[in-house]
Amino acid sequence: MRTVYVNGEYLPEDQARVSIFDRGFLMADGVYEVTSVLDGKLIDFDGHAVRLERSLGELEMASPVTREELLEIHRELVRLNDVNEGMIYLQITRGAPSDRDFVFPDAETTPSTIVLFTQNKPGLADNPAARKGMRVISIEDMRWGRRDIKTVQLLYPSMGKMMAKKAGADDAWMVQDGFVTEGTSNNAYIVKGNKIITRALSNDILHGITRAAVLRCAAEAQMEVEERNFSIDEAQEADEAFITSASTFVMPVVEIDGTKLGDGTPGSVATRLREIYLDESRKAAI
């Protein structure tokens, strides 16, 4: 049985409790992060911690722990649950006032709620899907306008994944005003003539921690990167495509809305970037 962390306590998962009045449950009034673990060490922890602080700040929400305390909690959960490859999920909400109300509770009297738990994922780095590639469909992006804040309101992305599943695909890319924003839980890229193209940062997409790291890897490998909008039509004519996220790292995309890219197998740029990212991430892991 897993040991989880709830508001300062390490507990067996079946003893973990959160109030029914918690605003994360009632209002999706919370933020989250997912940090990968490889070889028992944390990948890109500092990047996730910085983004967490930004998300909290944008929502005027207090953090119940310091960055140093958060690192220690992550490491202790890895130790207690003997995680070699996997993920740590972290969620902070505005807390549990005495009753339901749209108005934010007083932070002085309603402390934030913080929970963390681990997910063991043996073979996370050596994922067979990376050798096969994934198929995506396109759907309309119907999320709220502040996708740069990593909130727990994930209903539409969840619906998008179900749309993909029903269509026999692996995931969905969301489209707004004719251009791809991102995947349901990942950033999206295409490759044309060895140039990597991905949407520029704004409120329209999540500022991916893996995205930032992969683009640094690309620059160091002297790959050309262009940050701009692209359409599904352009993507279908690309040489290759891929996604990035904390749990998939770099994952090739081989089909978009039924159209195969190239010969329908993972491209060389995505494959090489995955190798570089995993190698560099392992070196820098804490």
C-alpha positions as CSV (number, residue, x, y, z in Angstrom):
1,M,0.0,0.0,0.0
2,R,1.3,3.5,-0.9
3,T,2.3,6.1,1.6
4,V,0.8,9.5,0.6
5,Y,1.3,13.0,2.0
6,V,-1.7,15.0,3.3
7,N,-1.3,18.4,5.1
8,G,1.9,17.6,6.9
9,E,1.4,13.9,7.5
10,Y,2.7,10.7,5.7
11,L,-0.2,8.3,5.7
12,P,-1.3,4.9,4.2
13,E,-3.4,5.8,1.2
14,D,-6.5,4.3,2.7
15,Q,-6.3,6.6,5.7
16,A,-5.9,9.8,3.6
17,R,-8.8,12.3,4.0
18,V,-9.8,15.6,2.5
19,S,-12.8,17.6,3.6
20,I,-16.0,17.6,1.5
21,F,-15.8,21.4,1.7
22,D,-12.4,21.6,0.0
23,R,-12.5,24.1,-2.8
24,G,-10.5,21.8,-5.0
25,F,-13.4,19.3,-4.8
26,L,-16.2,21.9,-5.1
27,M,-14.7,24.5,-7.4
28,A,-11.6,23.0,-9.1
29,D,-9.9,25.8,-7.1
30,G,-6.5,24.3,-7.1
31,V,-3.3,23.8,-9.0
32,Y,-1.1,20.7,-9.6
33,E,2.3,19.5,-10.8
34,V,3.6,16.1,-11.9
35,T,7.3,15.4,-11.5
36,S,8.8,12.3,-13.1
37,V,11.2,10.0,-11.3
38,L,14.0,8.1,-13.1
39,D,16.6,6.0,-11.3
40,G,15.0,7.1,-8.0
41,K,15.7,10.8,-8.7
42,L,13.5,13.7,-9.6
43,I,13.5,15.1,-13.1
44,D,13.2,18.9,-13.6
45,F,12.1,19.5,-10.0
46,D,13.2,23.1,-10.0
47,G,11.2,23.9,-13.1
48,H,8.1,22.3,-11.7
49,A,8.6,24.2,-8.4
50,V,8.9,27.5,-10.2
51,R,5.8,26.9,-12.3
52,L,3.9,25.9,-9.2
53,E,4.8,29.1,-7.5
54,R,3.7,31.0,-10.6
55,S,0.3,29.2,-10.7
56,L,-0.3,29.9,-7.1
57,G,0.6,33.5,-7.5
58,E,-1.7,34.0,-10.5
59,L,-4.6,32.6,-8.4
60,E,-3.6,34.6,-5.3
61,M,-3.3,31.3,-3.4
62,A,-0.8,30.7,-0.6
63,S,1.7,27.8,-0.6
64,P,1.7,25.8,2.7
65,V,5.3,24.8,2.2
66,T,8.6,26.3,1.1
67,R,10.4,25.0,-2.0
68,E,13.0,23.3,0.2
69,E,10.2,21.5,2.2
70,L,8.6,20.5,-1.0
71,L,11.8,18.9,-2.3
72,E,12.1,17.0,1.0
73,I,8.5,15.7,0.8
74,H,9.1,14.5,-2.8
75,R,12.3,12.7,-1.8
76,E,10.7,11.1,1.2
77,L,7.8,9.8,-0.8
78,V,10.2,8.3,-3.3
79,R,12.0,6.6,-0.5
80,L,8.9,5.4,1.4
81,N,7.3,4.0,-1.8
82,D,10.6,2.7,-3.3
83,V,10.0,4.5,-6.6
84,N,12.6,3.8,-9.2
85,E,10.6,4.9,-12.3
86,G,7.4,6.8,-12.0
87,M,5.7,10.0,-11.1
88,I,4.8,12.2,-8.1
89,Y,1.5,14.0,-8.2
90,L,1.2,17.2,-6.2
91,Q,-2.0,19.3,-5.6
92,I,-2.5,22.4,-3.7
93,T,-6.0,23.9,-3.2
94,R,-7.4,27.0,-1.6
95,G,-8.4,24.8,1.3
96,A,-11.6,23.8,3.1
97,P,-13.7,26.6,4.5
98,S,-16.6,25.8,6.9
99,D,-19.2,25.9,4.0
100,R,-19.5,26.3,0.2
101,D,-19.2,29.8,-1.1
102,F,-18.1,31.4,-4.4
103,V,-16.1,34.1,-2.6
104,F,-12.6,33.1,-1.7
105,P,-12.2,32.3,2.0
106,D,-9.9,34.3,4.3
107,A,-6.4,32.7,3.9
108,E,-5.6,33.6,7.5
109,T,-8.4,31.3,8.8
110,T,-8.5,28.7,5.9
111,P,-5.2,27.1,5.2
112,S,-4.3,25.6,1.8
113,T,-4.7,21.9,1.3
114,I,-1.7,20.0,0.0
115,V,-1.6,16.4,-1.1
116,L,1.1,14.3,-2.9
117,F,1.1,10.7,-4.0
118,T,3.4,8.5,-6.1
119,Q,2.7,6.4,-9.1
120,N,5.1,3.5,-9.9
121,K,5.7,3.3,-13.7
122,P,8.3,0.7,-14.5
123,G,9.6,1.1,-18.0
124,L,8.6,4.8,-18.1
125,A,11.7,5.8,-20.0
126,D,11.8,2.7,-22.2
127,N,8.2,3.1,-23.4
128,P,7.3,0.9,-26.4
129,A,5.0,3.7,-27.7
130,A,8.1,5.8,-28.4
131,R,9.3,3.2,-30.9
132,K,5.8,2.9,-32.5
133,G,4.6,6.5,-32.4
134,M,1.2,7.7,-31.6
135,R,-1.9,8.7,-33.5
136,V,-3.8,11.9,-32.8
137,I,-7.1,13.5,-33.8
138,S,-8.0,17.2,-33.8
139,I,-10.7,18.6,-31.7
140,E,-12.0,22.2,-30.9
141,D,-10.2,23.8,-28.0
142,M,-13.1,24.7,-25.6
143,R,-11.1,25.3,-22.4
144,W,-11.0,28.5,-20.4
145,G,-8.6,31.3,-21.4
146,R,-5.8,30.9,-18.8
147,R,-4.3,27.6,-19.8
148,D,-0.9,28.9,-18.6
149,I,-2.1,28.3,-15.1
150,K,-1.8,24.6,-14.3
151,T,-5.2,24.2,-12.6
152,V,-7.0,21.0,-11.7
153,Q,-9.9,21.7,-14.0
154,L,-9.2,18.9,-16.4
155,L,-12.6,17.9,-17.5
156,Y,-12.3,19.0,-21.2
157,P,-8.8,17.5,-21.6
158,S,-10.3,14.3,-20.2
159,M,-13.2,14.4,-22.6
160,G,-10.7,15.0,-25.4
161,K,-8.8,11.9,-24.5
162,M,-12.1,10.0,-24.6
163,M,-12.9,11.4,-28.0
164,A,-9.5,10.1,-29.2
165,K,-10.1,6.7,-27.6
166,K,-13.5,6.4,-29.3
167,A,-11.9,7.3,-32.6
168,G,-9.3,4.6,-32.2
169,A,-6.5,7.2,-31.7
170,D,-4.1,7.7,-28.8
171,D,-4.7,11.4,-28.1
172,A,-6.1,14.7,-29.4
173,W,-4.6,18.0,-30.4
174,M,-6.8,21.0,-29.7
175,V,-7.5,23.7,-32.3
176,Q,-8.4,27.3,-31.7
177,D,-9.1,29.8,-34.5
178,G,-7.7,27.4,-37.0
179,F,-4.4,26.7,-35.2
180,V,-3.2,23.9,-32.9
181,T,-2.8,25.0,-29.3
182,E,-1.6,21.9,-27.6
183,G,-2.4,18.3,-26.8
184,T,-4.8,17.3,-24.1
185,S,-1.9,16.9,-21.6
186,N,1.1,17.9,-23.6
187,N,2.7,20.4,-25.9
188,A,2.6,19.8,-29.7
189,Y,5.3,20.1,-32.4
190,I,5.9,19.5,-36.1
191,V,9.1,19.1,-38.0
192,K,9.5,20.4,-41.6
193,G,12.9,20.4,-43.3
194,N,14.6,19.7,-40.0
195,K,13.0,22.8,-38.5
196,I,11.1,22.3,-35.3
197,I,7.9,24.3,-35.1
198,T,5.8,24.8,-32.0
199,R,3.3,27.4,-30.7
200,A,4.8,30.3,-28.8
201,L,4.2,30.7,-25.1
202,S,1.1,32.7,-24.1
203,N,-2.0,32.3,-22.0
204,D,-3.3,29.9,-24.7
205,I,-1.0,27.0,-23.7
206,L,0.7,25.5,-20.7
207,H,4.3,26.6,-20.3
208,G,5.6,23.1,-20.3
209,I,8.6,22.3,-18.2
210,T,9.6,19.4,-20.5
211,R,8.9,21.8,-23.4
212,A,11.5,24.3,-22.1
213,A,14.1,21.5,-21.5
214,V,13.6,19.9,-24.9
215,L,13.9,23.2,-26.7
216,R,17.2,23.8,-24.8
217,C,18.3,20.4,-25.9
218,A,17.4,21.2,-29.5
219,A,19.3,24.4,-29.4
220,E,22.4,22.7,-28.0
221,A,22.2,20.1,-30.7
222,Q,22.0,23.0,-33.2
223,M,18.5,22.2,-34.4
224,E,16.5,25.1,-35.7
225,V,13.4,26.0,-33.7
226,E,10.6,28.3,-34.8
227,E,7.9,29.3,-32.3
228,R,4.7,30.1,-34.2
229,N,1.2,28.9,-34.9
230,F,0.6,26.0,-37.2
231,S,-2.6,24.4,-38.6
232,I,-3.7,20.8,-38.8
233,D,-3.3,21.0,-42.6
234,E,0.3,22.1,-42.2
235,A,0.9,19.4,-39.6
236,Q,-0.4,16.7,-41.9
237,E,2.1,17.9,-44.5
238,A,5.0,17.9,-42.1
239,D,7.9,15.4,-42.2
240,E,7.3,14.4,-38.6
241,A,5.6,15.5,-35.4
242,F,5.9,14.9,-31.6
243,I,4.6,15.9,-28.2
244,T,6.4,16.6,-24.9
245,S,5.2,16.2,-21.3
246,A,6.6,15.2,-17.9
247,S,5.3,11.7,-18.2
248,T,5.9,11.0,-22.0
249,F,9.2,13.0,-22.3
250,V,9.4,13.2,-26.1
251,M,6.8,11.1,-27.9
252,P,6.7,10.8,-31.7
253,V,3.4,11.4,-33.5
254,V,3.0,9.4,-36.7
255,E,-0.6,10.1,-37.7
256,I,-2.9,13.1,-37.6
257,D,-6.6,12.8,-38.3
258,G,-6.0,9.7,-40.3
259,T,-3.1,11.1,-42.4
260,K,0.2,9.4,-41.9
261,L,3.3,11.5,-41.6
262,G,6.3,10.5,-43.7
263,D,6.4,6.7,-43.8
264,G,4.2,6.4,-40.7
265,T,7.1,5.6,-38.4
266,P,8.8,7.8,-35.7
267,G,11.0,10.5,-37.3
268,S,14.7,11.0,-36.7
269,V,14.3,14.4,-35.0
270,A,11.9,13.2,-32.4
271,T,13.8,10.0,-31.8
272,R,17.1,11.9,-31.3
273,L,15.5,14.6,-29.1
274,R,14.1,11.9,-26.8
275,E,17.5,10.3,-26.5
276,I,19.2,13.6,-25.7
277,Y,16.5,14.7,-23.3
278,L,16.5,11.5,-21.3
279,D,20.3,11.5,-21.2
280,E,20.5,15.1,-20.0
281,S,17.7,14.7,-17.6
282,R,19.3,11.8,-15.9
283,K,22.5,13.7,-15.5
284,A,20.7,16.7,-13.9
285,A,18.3,14.7,-11.8
286,I,18.2,15.3,-8.1
